[in-house]
Amino acid sequence: MEEKPSDAPVRAAPSGKKMWAIVAVIVVIAVVSSGTLYFLGSQPQYAKIKLVTLDFGYNQIANPDLHPEYRVKVGKPIWIVMSNEGTNDHEFLLFANKDAALVSAKAALAQALRDNPNATRNATAKQAALDEYTMLHDSWDNLTRYNNIDRDVAPNATTDLLFVIHEVGTYFFVCHQVDTDSAPWKIHQEHGMWGTLIVEA
């Protein structure tokens, strides 16, 4: 069969210099990409913290005391995995000043107990006092959590939190649940349920 001449323009093959330039560009892109991937792969993209709550403290392999301390980088995600191995509900609240937060939490509890004087003797009054304490604790400006970080975890449960702290400084995670078995009632932070997050540049 006879081939007909094509009307399409004939393109010349790239010259040797152009071919080497194309190869060089491809090599540079490949090297830069692999270096970027290596850099990204070698740098942790978040800080993962495993926190185990007990009654009324923390059980950490790396930090066996009651007040675990962690150092994290500013602007990097922090992933908290909190497991409750105690018999009480616990929580993760983040404050810039743990002492001021505890003073305010104790004031909220005192008010709830004043408003429900039979709380230590009557189940209905007890629940009413705890409900009022929760309402006061959640509504007072001086108990506002840093970046609204607040998570509850029931016994035998695990919860995850993911957040970022954008300012260098020292922050405290605490539990403000109430121990109603103690006399007088105590907030878990008073039992030693607090830890430190040091945020560094």
Backbone as JSON Lines, residues from 0, in Angstrom:
{"i":0,"aa":"M","n":[0.84,-1.18,0.0],"ca":[0.0,0.0,0.0],"c":[0.88,1.23,0.0]}
{"i":1,"aa":"E","n":[0.56,2.18,-0.82],"ca":[1.38,3.36,-0.96],"c":[0.99,4.4,0.09]}
{"i":2,"aa":"E","n":[2.03,4.95,0.8],"ca":[1.77,5.96,1.84],"c":[1.63,7.31,1.18]}
{"i":3,"aa":"K","n":[0.66,8.05,1.66],"ca":[0.47,9.41,1.15],"c":[1.28,10.36,2.01]}
{"i":4,"aa":"P","n":[1.82,11.36,1.41],"ca":[2.58,12.32,2.22],"c":[1.63,13.05,3.18]}
{"i":5,"aa":"S","n":[2.1,13.28,4.42],"ca":[1.29,13.95,5.45],"c":[1.39,15.44,5.28]}
{"i":6,"aa":"D","n":[0.26,16.11,5.59],"ca":[0.26,17.58,5.56],"c":[0.81,18.17,6.86]}
{"i":7,"aa":"A","n":[0.98,17.32,7.92],"ca":[1.43,17.83,9.21],"c":[2.87,18.29,9.1]}
{"i":8,"aa":"P","n":[3.21,19.38,9.8],"ca":[4.59,19.87,9.73],"c":[5.53,18.88,10.4]}
{"i":9,"aa":"V","n":[6.67,18.78,9.89],"ca":[7.68,17.87,10.43],"c":[8.46,18.64,11.48]}
{"i":10,"aa":"R","n":[8.5,18.05,12.76],"ca":[9.24,18.71,13.84],"c":[10.6,18.07,13.95]}
{"i":11,"aa":"A","n":[11.55,18.9,14.1],"ca":[12.92,18.39,14.22],"c":[13.11,17.85,15.63]}
{"i":12,"aa":"A","n":[13.9,16.81,15.75],"ca":[14.22,16.27,17.07],"c":[15.03,17.3,17.83]}
{"i":13,"aa":"P","n":[14.89,17.33,19.2],"ca":[15.67,18.31,19.97],"c":[17.15,18.11,19.73]}
{"i":14,"aa":"S","n":[17.85,19.23,19.71],"ca":[19.3,19.14,19.52],"c":[19.93,18.55,20.76]}
{"i":15,"aa":"G","n":[21.16,18.19,20.67],"ca":[21.87,17.59,21.8],"c":[21.86,18.48,23.03]}
{"i":16,"aa":"K","n":[22.07,19.8,22.82],"ca":[22.08,20.73,23.96],"c":[20.72,20.79,24.62]}
{"i":17,"aa":"K","n":[19.66,20.86,23.81],"ca":[18.31,20.93,24.38],"c":[17.98,19.65,25.13]}
{"i":18,"aa":"M","n":[18.39,18.51,24.59],"ca":[18.1,17.22,25.24],"c":[18.78,17.18,26.6]}
{"i":19,"aa":"W","n":[20.04,17.61,26.66],"ca":[20.75,17.6,27.95],"c":[20.12,18.58,28.92]}
{"i":20,"aa":"A","n":[19.61,19.69,28.43],"ca":[18.95,20.66,29.31],"c":[17.68,20.07,29.91]}
{"i":21,"aa":"I","n":[16.91,19.35,29.06],"ca":[15.68,18.7,29.55],"c":[16.01,17.66,30.59]}
{"i":22,"aa":"V","n":[17.02,16.84,30.33],"ca":[17.44,15.8,31.27],"c":[17.89,16.45,32.58]}
{"i":23,"aa":"A","n":[18.65,17.55,32.48],"ca":[19.15,18.23,33.69],"c":[17.99,18.75,34.54]}
{"i":24,"aa":"V","n":[16.98,19.32,33.9],"ca":[15.81,19.83,34.63],"c":[15.09,18.69,35.33]}
{"i":25,"aa":"I","n":[14.92,17.57,34.64],"ca":[14.24,16.41,35.24],"c":[15.03,15.9,36.45]}
{"i":26,"aa":"V","n":[16.35,15.85,36.32],"ca":[17.2,15.37,37.42],"c":[17.09,16.32,38.62]}
{"i":27,"aa":"V","n":[17.13,17.63,38.36],"ca":[17.03,18.62,39.45],"c":[15.69,18.48,40.17]}
{"i":28,"aa":"I","n":[14.61,18.35,39.42],"ca":[13.27,18.2,40.03],"c":[13.23,16.93,40.88]}
{"i":29,"aa":"A","n":[13.8,15.85,40.37],"ca":[13.79,14.59,41.12],"c":[14.6,14.71,42.41]}
{"i":30,"aa":"V","n":[15.77,15.35,42.34],"ca":[16.61,15.5,43.53],"c":[15.93,16.39,44.57]}
{"i":31,"aa":"V","n":[15.38,17.52,44.13],"ca":[14.69,18.43,45.06],"c":[13.5,17.74,45.69]}
{"i":32,"aa":"S","n":[12.72,17.03,44.9],"ca":[11.54,16.33,45.42],"c":[11.94,15.29,46.45]}
{"i":33,"aa":"S","n":[12.96,14.5,46.14],"ca":[13.35,13.45,47.09],"c":[13.89,14.06,48.36]}
{"i":34,"aa":"G","n":[14.62,15.18,48.25],"ca":[15.14,15.86,49.44],"c":[14.01,16.42,50.29]}
{"i":35,"aa":"T","n":[13.01,16.98,49.64],"ca":[11.86,17.52,50.37],"c":[11.12,16.4,51.07]}
{"i":36,"aa":"L","n":[10.91,15.28,50.38],"ca":[10.21,14.15,51.0],"c":[11.02,13.6,52.16]}
{"i":37,"aa":"Y","n":[12.34,13.55,52.01],"ca":[13.16,13.06,53.11],"c":[13.05,14.0,54.3]}
{"i":38,"aa":"F","n":[13.11,15.31,54.02],"ca":[13.02,16.29,55.1],"c":[11.68,16.18,55.81]}
{"i":39,"aa":"L","n":[10.6,16.09,55.03],"ca":[9.28,15.98,55.64],"c":[9.14,14.68,56.42]}
{"i":40,"aa":"G","n":[9.71,13.61,55.87],"ca":[9.6,12.34,56.54],"c":[10.44,12.26,57.81]}
{"i":41,"aa":"S","n":[11.52,13.05,57.89],"ca":[12.4,12.97,59.04],"c":[11.95,13.87,60.18]}
{"i":42,"aa":"Q","n":[11.05,14.78,59.92],"ca":[10.57,15.69,60.95],"c":[9.2,15.26,61.44]}
{"i":43,"aa":"P","n":[9.03,15.06,62.78],"ca":[7.69,14.69,63.27],"c":[6.71,15.83,63.0]}
{"i":44,"aa":"Q","n":[5.54,15.48,62.53],"ca":[4.53,16.49,62.2],"c":[3.62,16.8,63.37]}
{"i":45,"aa":"Y","n":[3.76,16.05,64.48],"ca":[2.94,16.3,65.67],"c":[3.65,15.69,66.87]}
{"i":46,"aa":"A","n":[3.26,16.13,68.05],"ca":[3.73,15.53,69.29],"c":[2.62,14.63,69.8]}
{"i":47,"aa":"K","n":[2.91,13.35,69.99],"ca":[1.9,12.41,70.49],"c":[2.19,12.13,71.95]}
{"i":48,"aa":"I","n":[1.18,12.34,72.79],"ca":[1.31,12.15,74.23],"c":[0.26,11.14,74.68]}
{"i":49,"aa":"K","n":[0.72,10.06,75.31],"ca":[-0.2,9.06,75.86],"c":[-0.33,9.33,77.35]}
{"i":50,"aa":"L","n":[-1.56,9.62,77.75],"ca":[-1.84,10.01,79.12],"c":[-2.81,9.0,79.72]}
{"i":51,"aa":"V","n":[-2.42,8.38,80.84],"ca":[-3.27,7.42,81.52],"c":[-3.72,8.03,82.84]}
{"i":52,"aa":"T","n":[-5.04,8.14,83.04],"ca":[-5.55,8.71,84.29],"c":[-5.96,7.6,85.24]}
{"i":53,"aa":"L","n":[-5.64,7.84,86.51],"ca":[-6.02,6.95,87.6],"c":[-6.83,7.77,88.6]}
{"i":54,"aa":"D","n":[-7.14,7.2,89.74],"ca":[-7.8,7.96,90.81],"c":[-6.78,8.2,91.92]}
{"i":55,"aa":"F","n":[-6.21,9.33,92.04],"ca":[-6.45,10.6,91.34],"c":[-5.1,11.13,90.87]}
{"i":56,"aa":"G","n":[-4.56,10.57,89.85],"ca":[-3.28,10.99,89.33],"c":[-3.06,10.41,87.95]}
{"i":57,"aa":"Y","n":[-1.78,10.39,87.55],"ca":[-1.41,9.9,86.23],"c":[-0.38,8.79,86.36]}
{"i":58,"aa":"N","n":[-0.45,7.82,85.5],"ca":[0.51,6.73,85.48],"c":[1.25,6.81,84.15]}
{"i":59,"aa":"Q","n":[2.45,7.3,84.18],"ca":[3.24,7.48,82.98],"c":[4.53,6.69,83.11]}
{"i":60,"aa":"I","n":[4.89,5.96,82.08],"ca":[6.17,5.25,82.11],"c":[7.31,6.26,82.08]}
{"i":61,"aa":"A","n":[7.18,7.27,81.22],"ca":[8.25,8.26,81.1],"c":[8.23,9.25,82.27]}
{"i":62,"aa":"N","n":[7.08,9.47,82.86],"ca":[6.95,10.43,83.96],"c":[6.14,9.78,85.08]}
{"i":63,"aa":"P","n":[6.79,9.02,85.95],"ca":[6.02,8.26,86.94],"c":[5.44,9.09,88.08]}
{"i":64,"aa":"D","n":[5.8,10.36,88.18],"ca":[5.24,11.18,89.25],"c":[3.81,11.6,88.91]}
{"i":65,"aa":"L","n":[3.21,12.33,89.83],"ca":[1.81,12.72,89.64],"c":[1.66,13.92,88.7]}
{"i":66,"aa":"H","n":[2.75,14.57,88.39],"ca":[2.68,15.79,87.59],"c":[3.52,15.65,86.33]}
{"i":67,"aa":"P","n":[3.04,14.92,85.35],"ca":[3.83,14.74,84.13],"c":[4.11,16.08,83.44]}
{"i":68,"aa":"E","n":[5.27,16.14,82.8],"ca":[5.67,17.35,82.1],"c":[6.1,16.98,80.69]}
{"i":69,"aa":"Y","n":[5.59,17.73,79.72],"ca":[5.92,17.48,78.33],"c":[6.39,18.77,77.67]}
{"i":70,"aa":"R","n":[7.35,18.64,76.78],"ca":[7.83,19.78,76.0],"c":[7.37,19.59,74.56]}
{"i":71,"aa":"V","n":[6.76,20.61,74.01],"ca":[6.24,20.55,72.65],"c":[6.67,21.81,71.91]}
{"i":72,"aa":"K","n":[6.51,21.78,70.6],"ca":[6.91,22.92,69.77],"c":[5.71,23.81,69.45]}
{"i":73,"aa":"V","n":[5.93,25.09,69.52],"ca":[4.88,26.04,69.2],"c":[4.44,25.86,67.75]}
{"i":74,"aa":"G","n":[3.14,25.91,67.53],"ca":[2.6,25.83,66.18],"c":[2.51,24.42,65.62]}
{"i":75,"aa":"K","n":[2.99,23.4,66.35],"ca":[2.9,22.01,65.86],"c":[1.73,21.32,66.54]}
{"i":76,"aa":"P","n":[1.0,20.49,65.83],"ca":[-0.13,19.79,66.44],"c":[0.3,18.92,67.62]}
{"i":77,"aa":"I","n":[-0.54,18.9,68.63],"ca":[-0.34,18.05,69.81],"c":[-1.49,17.05,69.83]}
{"i":78,"aa":"W","n":[-1.14,15.79,69.86],"ca":[-2.13,14.71,69.84],"c":[-2.1,14.04,71.21]}
{"i":79,"aa":"I","n":[-3.16,14.22,71.98],"ca":[-3.28,13.6,73.29],"c":[-4.16,12.36,73.16]}
{"i":80,"aa":"V","n":[-3.66,11.23,73.63],"ca":[-4.45,10.0,73.72],"c":[-4.6,9.73,75.22]}
{"i":81,"aa":"M","n":[-5.79,9.97,75.76],"ca":[-6.01,9.86,77.2],"c":[-6.9,8.66,77.51]}
{"i":82,"aa":"S","n":[-6.36,7.72,78.28],"ca":[-7.1,6.53,78.69],"c":[-7.4,6.63,80.17]}
{"i":83,"aa":"N","n":[-8.64,6.33,80.53],"ca":[-9.06,6.4,81.93],"c":[-9.08,4.99,82.53]}
{"i":84,"aa":"E","n":[-8.09,4.72,83.37],"ca":[-8.02,3.43,84.05],"c":[-8.48,3.53,85.5]}
{"i":85,"aa":"G","n":[-9.09,4.68,85.82],"ca":[-9.61,4.86,87.17],"c":[-11.08,4.5,87.24]}
{"i":86,"aa":"T","n":[-11.69,4.77,88.38],"ca":[-13.11,4.46,88.58],"c":[-13.98,5.71,88.52]}
{"i":87,"aa":"N","n":[-13.35,6.88,88.39],"ca":[-14.07,8.15,88.31],"c":[-13.96,8.74,86.91]}
{"i":88,"aa":"D","n":[-14.94,9.57,86.55],"ca":[-14.8,10.35,85.32],"c":[-13.64,11.32,85.5]}
{"i":89,"aa":"H","n":[-12.91,11.54,84.41],"ca":[-11.82,12.52,84.43],"c":[-11.95,13.4,83.2]}
{"i":90,"aa":"E","n":[-11.1,14.42,83.14],"ca":[-11.17,15.36,82.01],"c":[-9.81,15.97,81.76]}
{"i":91,"aa":"F","n":[-9.68,16.53,80.58],"ca":[-8.47,17.25,80.17],"c":[-8.9,18.68,79.89]}
{"i":92,"aa":"L","n":[-8.53,19.58,80.8],"ca":[-8.79,21.01,80.64],"c":[-7.43,21.69,80.56]}
{"i":93,"aa":"L","n":[-7.3,22.68,79.71],"ca":[-6.01,23.36,79.55],"c":[-6.13,24.81,79.98]}
{"i":94,"aa":"F","n":[-5.26,25.21,80.92],"ca":[-5.25,26.57,81.44],"c":[-3.83,27.13,81.39]}
{"i":95,"aa":"A","n":[-3.74,28.45,81.3],"ca":[-2.43,29.1,81.37],"c":[-1.98,29.23,82.82]}
{"i":96,"aa":"N","n":[-2.93,29.24,83.78],"ca":[-2.6,29.39,85.19],"c":[-3.42,28.38,85.99]}
{"i":97,"aa":"K","n":[-2.79,27.29,86.39],"ca":[-3.53,26.23,87.1],"c":[-3.99,26.67,88.48]}
{"i":98,"aa":"D","n":[-3.19,27.49,89.16],"ca":[-3.54,27.9,90.52],"c":[-4.77,28.8,90.52]}
{"i":99,"aa":"A","n":[-4.81,29.77,89.61],"ca":[-5.97,30.65,89.51],"c":[-7.21,29.86,89.09]}
{"i":100,"aa":"A","n":[-7.02,28.9,88.19],"ca":[-8.16,28.07,87.75],"c":[-8.71,27.27,88.91]}
{"i":101,"aa":"L","n":[-7.84,26.72,89.75],"ca":[-8.3,25.93,90.89],"c":[-9.05,26.8,91.89]}
{"i":102,"aa":"V","n":[-8.57,28.0,92.15],"ca":[-9.27,28.92,93.08],"c":[-10.69,29.17,92.57]}
{"i":103,"aa":"S","n":[-10.83,29.43,91.29],"ca":[-12.15,29.7,90.72],"c":[-13.03,28.46,90.73]}
{"i":104,"aa":"A","n":[-12.45,27.3,90.44],"ca":[-13.23,26.06,90.46],"c":[-13.73,25.77,91.87]}
{"i":105,"aa":"K","n":[-12.89,25.99,92.87],"ca":[-13.31,25.78,94.26],"c":[-14.41,26.76,94.65]}
{"i":106,"aa":"A","n":[-14.35,27.99,94.15],"ca":[-15.41,28.97,94.43],"c":[-16.72,28.53,93.79]}
{"i":107,"aa":"A","n":[-16.65,27.97,92.57],"ca":[-17.87,27.48,91.91],"c":[-18.46,26.31,92.69]}
{"i":108,"aa":"L","n":[-17.61,25.41,93.17],"ca":[-18.09,24.27,93.95],"c":[-18.7,24.75,95.27]}
{"i":109,"aa":"A","n":[-18.06,25.7,95.93],"ca":[-18.58,26.22,97.19],"c":[-19.96,26.85,97.0]}
{"i":110,"aa":"Q","n":[-20.13,27.59,95.91],"ca":[-21.44,28.19,95.64],"c":[-22.49,27.12,95.39]}
{"i":111,"aa":"A","n":[-22.14,26.1,94.62],"ca":[-23.09,25.02,94.33],"c":[-23.49,24.3,95.61]}
{"i":112,"aa":"L","n":[-22.55,24.12,96.54],"ca":[-22.86,23.45,97.81],"c":[-23.7,24.34,98.72]}
{"i":113,"aa":"R","n":[-23.46,25.65,98.68],"ca":[-24.3,26.59,99.45],"c":[-25.74,26.55,98.95]}
{"i":114,"aa":"D","n":[-25.89,26.47,97.62],"ca":[-27.23,26.46,97.03],"c":[-27.95,25.12,97.21]}
{"i":115,"aa":"N","n":[-27.18,24.1,97.53],"ca":[-27.75,22.75,97.72],"c":[-27.2,22.17,99.02]}
{"i":116,"aa":"P","n":[-27.66,22.67,100.16],"ca":[-27.05,22.31,101.45],"c":[-27.14,20.84,101.83]}
{"i":117,"aa":"N","n":[-28.05,20.08,101.24],"ca":[-28.18,18.66,101.56],"c":[-27.4,17.76,100.6]}
{"i":118,"aa":"A","n":[-26.5,18.35,99.82],"ca":[-25.81,17.59,98.76],"c":[-25.03,16.4,99.29]}
{"i":119,"aa":"T","n":[-24.5,16.5,100.49],"ca":[-23.69,15.39,101.02],"c":[-24.54,14.3,101.67]}
{"i":120,"aa":"R","n":[-25.86,14.54,101.79],"ca":[-26.73,13.58,102.46],"c":[-27.86,13.05,101.6]}
{"i":121,"aa":"N","n":[-28.09,13.69,100.46],"ca":[-29.26,13.36,99.65],"c":[-28.85,13.24,98.19]}
{"i":122,"aa":"A","n":[-29.22,12.15,97.55],"ca":[-28.79,11.88,96.18],"c":[-29.31,12.93,95.2]}
{"i":123,"aa":"T","n":[-30.55,13.38,95.38],"ca":[-31.11,14.38,94.47],"c":[-30.38,15.71,94.62]}
{"i":124,"aa":"A","n":[-30.13,16.12,95.88],"ca":[-29.41,17.37,96.12],"c":[-27.96,17.26,95.64]}
{"i":125,"aa":"K","n":[-27.38,16.07,95.79],"ca":[-26.01,15.84,95.31],"c":[-25.93,16.09,93.8]}
{"i":126,"aa":"Q","n":[-26.85,15.51,93.06],"ca":[-26.84,15.69,91.61],"c":[-27.09,17.14,91.23]}
{"i":127,"aa":"A","n":[-28.0,17.79,91.97],"ca":[-28.28,19.21,91.7],"c":[-27.03,20.06,91.94]}
{"i":128,"aa":"A","n":[-26.28,19.75,92.99],"ca":[-25.06,20.5,93.28],"c":[-24.02,20.28,92.19]}
{"i":129,"aa":"L","n":[-23.86,19.03,91.74],"ca":[-22.89,18.74,90.69],"c":[-23.28,19.41,89.37]}
{"i":130,"aa":"D","n":[-24.58,19.41,89.07],"ca":[-25.05,20.07,87.85],"c":[-24.79,21.57,87.91]}
{"i":131,"aa":"E","n":[-25.05,22.17,89.08],"ca":[-24.82,23.61,89.22],"c":[-23.33,23.93,89.12]}
{"i":132,"aa":"Y","n":[-22.52,23.1,89.76],"ca":[-21.07,23.3,89.69],"c":[-20.6,23.26,88.23]}
{"i":133,"aa":"T","n":[-21.08,22.29,87.48],"ca":[-20.7,22.18,86.07],"c":[-21.14,23.41,85.3]}
{"i":134,"aa":"M","n":[-22.36,23.87,85.55],"ca":[-22.88,25.06,84.85],"c":[-22.03,26.29,85.18]}
{"i":135,"aa":"L","n":[-21.71,26.47,86.47],"ca":[-20.89,27.62,86.86],"c":[-19.48,27.5,86.28]}
{"i":136,"aa":"H","n":[-18.9,26.32,86.39],"ca":[-17.55,26.11,85.9],"c":[-17.46,26.37,84.4]}
{"i":137,"aa":"D","n":[-18.49,26.0,83.67],"ca":[-18.46,26.16,82.21],"c":[-18.83,27.56,81.75]}
{"i":138,"aa":"S","n":[-19.35,28.39,82.65],"ca":[-19.83,29.71,82.22],"c":[-18.96,30.86,82.73]}
{"i":139,"aa":"W","n":[-18.18,30.66,83.76],"ca":[-17.37,31.75,84.31],"c":[-16.21,32.06,83.37]}
{"i":140,"aa":"D","n":[-16.03,33.36,83.09],"ca":[-14.94,33.78,82.2],"c":[-13.57,33.39,82.75]}
{"i":141,"aa":"N","n":[-13.41,33.46,84.08],"ca":[-12.09,33.16,84.65],"c":[-11.79,31.65,84.66]}
{"i":142,"aa":"L","n":[-12.73,30.85,84.15],"ca":[-12.47,29.42,83.99],"c":[-12.49,29.01,82.51]}
{"i":143,"aa":"T","n":[-12.34,30.0,81.64],"ca":[-12.29,29.7,80.21],"c":[-11.01,28.93,79.9]}
{"i":144,"aa":"R","n":[-11.17,27.79,79.25],"ca":[-10.01,26.96,78.93],"c":[-9.2,27.61,77.81]}
{"i":145,"aa":"Y","n":[-7.9,27.37,77.83],"ca":[-7.08,27.88,76.75],"c":[-7.55,27.25,75.45]}
{"i":146,"aa":"N","n":[-7.89,28.1,74.49],"ca":[-8.31,27.62,73.17],"c":[-9.52,26.68,73.25]}
{"i":147,"aa":"N","n":[-10.31,26.81,74.35],"ca":[-11.51,25.97,74.57],"c":[-11.21,24.47,74.62]}
{"i":148,"aa":"I","n":[-10.01,24.12,75.07],"ca":[-9.62,22.71,75.12],"c":[-10.23,22.07,76.37]}
{"i":149,"aa":"D","n":[-11.15,21.14,76.16],"ca":[-11.94,20.55,77.24],"c":[-12.46,19.2,76.75]}
{"i":150,"aa":"R","n":[-12.09,18.11,77.42],"ca":[-12.54,16.79,77.0],"c":[-12.72,15.9,78.21]}
{"i":151,"aa":"D","n":[-13.87,15.23,78.29],"ca":[-14.16,14.27,79.36],"c":[-13.82,12.86,78.88]}
{"i":152,"aa":"V","n":[-13.48,12.01,79.85],"ca":[-13.27,10.6,79.53],"c":[-13.81,9.76,80.7]}
{"i":153,"aa":"A","n":[-14.68,8.83,80.36],"ca":[-15.32,7.96,81.36],"c":[-14.36,6.83,81.73]}
{"i":154,"aa":"P","n":[-14.62,6.16,82.86],"ca":[-13.79,5.01,83.23],"c":[-13.78,3.95,82.12]}
{"i":155,"aa":"N","n":[-12.62,3.35,81.92],"ca":[-12.4,2.3,80.9],"c":[-12.61,2.8,79.48]}
{"i":156,"aa":"A","n":[-12.5,4.1,79.28],"ca":[-12.64,4.68,77.94],"c":[-11.35,5.41,77.57]}
{"i":157,"aa":"T","n":[-11.23,5.69,76.28],"ca":[-10.08,6.44,75.76],"c":[-10.61,7.54,74.86]}
{"i":158,"aa":"T","n":[-10.0,8.7,74.94],"ca":[-10.39,9.81,74.08],"c":[-9.15,10.4,73.43]}
{"i":159,"aa":"D","n":[-9.33,11.02,72.27],"ca":[-8.24,11.67,71.55],"c":[-8.53,13.16,71.44]}
{"i":160,"aa":"L","n":[-7.5,13.96,71.61],"ca":[-7.6,15.4,71.37],"c":[-6.48,15.79,70.44]}
{"i":161,"aa":"L","n":[-6.77,16.69,69.53],"ca":[-5.74,17.23,68.63],"c":[-5.89,18.73,68.64]}
{"i":162,"aa":"F","n":[-4.82,19.43,69.01],"ca":[-4.89,20.88,69.08],"c":[-3.5,21.47,68.82]}
{"i":163,"aa":"V","n":[-3.46,22.79,68.64],"ca":[-2.22,23.51,68.39],"c":[-2.15,24.67,69.37]}
{"i":164,"aa":"I","n":[-0.98,24.9,69.94],"ca":[-0.76,26.07,70.79],"c":[0.13,27.03,70.0]}
{"i":165,"aa":"H","n":[-0.34,28.25,69.84],"ca":[0.35,29.21,68.97],"c":[1.24,30.19,69.74]}
{"i":166,"aa":"E","n":[1.24,30.11,71.07],"ca":[2.08,31.02,71.85],"c":[3.04,30.22,72.72]}
{"i":167,"aa":"V","n":[4.31,30.62,72.7],"ca":[5.31,30.02,73.57],"c":[4.91,30.28,75.02]}
{"i":168,"aa":"G","n":[5.1,29.31,75.9],"ca":[4.79,29.52,77.31],"c":[4.56,28.2,78.02]}
{"i":169,"aa":"T","n":[4.12,28.29,79.27],"ca":[3.84,27.11,80.09],"c":[2.34,27.02,80.31]}
{"i":170,"aa":"Y","n":[1.8,25.85,80.04],"ca":[0.36,25.6,80.16],"c":[0.16,24.37,81.04]}
{"i":171,"aa":"F","n":[-1.03,24.27,81.6],"ca":[-1.3,23.18,82.54],"c":[-2.58,22.45,82.14]}
{"i":172,"aa":"F","n":[-2.5,21.12,82.13],"ca":[-3.72,20.34,81.96],"c":[-4.14,19.83,83.33]}
{"i":173,"aa":"V","n":[-5.43,19.91,83.59],"ca":[-5.95,19.59,84.92],"c":[-7.26,18.82,84.78]}
{"i":174,"aa":"C","n":[-7.69,18.23,85.9],"ca":[-9.01,17.62,85.98],"c":[-9.8,18.34,87.06]}
{"i":175,"aa":"H","n":[-10.96,18.87,86.69],"ca":[-11.81,19.6,87.63],"c":[-13.08,18.84,87.97]}
{"i":176,"aa":"Q","n":[-13.08,17.51,87.74],"ca":[-14.19,16.71,88.25],"c":[-14.14,16.75,89.78]}
{"i":177,"aa":"V","n":[-15.24,16.36,90.42],"ca":[-15.36,16.47,91.87],"c":[-15.34,15.08,92.5]}
{"i":178,"aa":"D","n":[-14.5,14.93,93.53],"ca":[-14.48,13.7,94.32],"c":[-15.51,13.87,95.44]}
{"i":179,"aa":"T","n":[-16.66,13.25,95.27],"ca":[-17.75,13.39,96.25],"c":[-17.61,12.37,97.39]}
{"i":180,"aa":"D","n":[-16.6,11.49,97.31],"ca":[-16.38,10.54,98.4],"c":[-15.52,11.14,99.51]}
{"i":181,"aa":"S","n":[-14.83,12.24,99.21],"ca":[-14.02,12.88,100.24],"c":[-14.9,13.83,101.06]}
{"i":182,"aa":"A","n":[-14.48,14.11,102.26],"ca":[-15.23,15.05,103.11],"c":[-14.24,16.09,103.63]}
{"i":183,"aa":"P","n":[-14.36,17.34,103.21],"ca":[-15.34,17.86,102.25],"c":[-15.01,17.41,100.82]}
{"i":184,"aa":"W","n":[-15.96,17.67,99.9],"ca":[-15.73,17.33,98.5],"c":[-14.47,18.02,98.0]}
{"i":185,"aa":"K","n":[-13.76,17.32,97.13],"ca":[-12.53,17.89,96.56],"c":[-12.55,17.82,95.05]}
{"i":186,"aa":"I","n":[-11.96,18.83,94.45],"ca":[-11.75,18.83,93.0],"c":[-10.51,17.99,92.72]}
{"i":187,"aa":"H","n":[-10.54,17.19,91.65],"ca":[-9.46,16.25,91.37],"c":[-8.1,16.94,91.29]}
{"i":188,"aa":"Q","n":[-8.05,18.16,90.82],"ca":[-6.77,18.88,90.77],"c":[-6.17,19.0,92.17]}
{"i":189,"aa":"E","n":[-7.02,19.14,93.18],"ca":[-6.53,19.22,94.56],"c":[-5.85,17.92,94.98]}
{"i":190,"aa":"H","n":[-6.25,16.81,94.39],"ca":[-5.63,15.51,94.69],"c":[-4.31,15.33,93.93]}
{"i":191,"aa":"G","n":[-3.98,16.25,93.05],"ca":[-2.73,16.14,92.29],"c":[-2.91,15.85,90.82]}
{"i":192,"aa":"M","n":[-4.14,15.97,90.32],"ca":[-4.37,15.69,88.9],"c":[-4.11,16.93,88.05]}
{"i":193,"aa":"W","n":[-2.83,17.15,87.79],"ca":[-2.44,18.21,86.86],"c":[-1.06,17.86,86.28]}
{"i":194,"aa":"G","n":[-0.82,18.4,85.11],"ca":[0.45,18.21,84.44],"c":[0.81,19.46,83.65]}
{"i":195,"aa":"T","n":[1.98,19.46,83.08],"ca":[2.51,20.67,82.44],"c":[2.84,20.42,80.98]}
{"i":196,"aa":"L","n":[2.48,21.4,80.15],"ca":[2.92,21.44,78.75],"c":[3.79,22.68,78.58]}
{"i":197,"aa":"I","n":[5.05,22.48,78.31],"ca":[5.97,23.59,78.06],"c":[6.08,23.75,76.55]}
{"i":198,"aa":"V","n":[5.66,24.89,76.06],"ca":[5.63,25.14,74.62],"c":[6.83,25.99,74.25]}
{"i":199,"aa":"E","n":[7.7,25.44,73.42],"ca":[8.96,26.09,73.07],"c":[8.97,26.5,71.6]}
{"i":200,"aa":"A","n":[9.82,27.46,71.29],"ca":[9.96,27.92,69.9],"c":[10.69,26.88,69.07]}
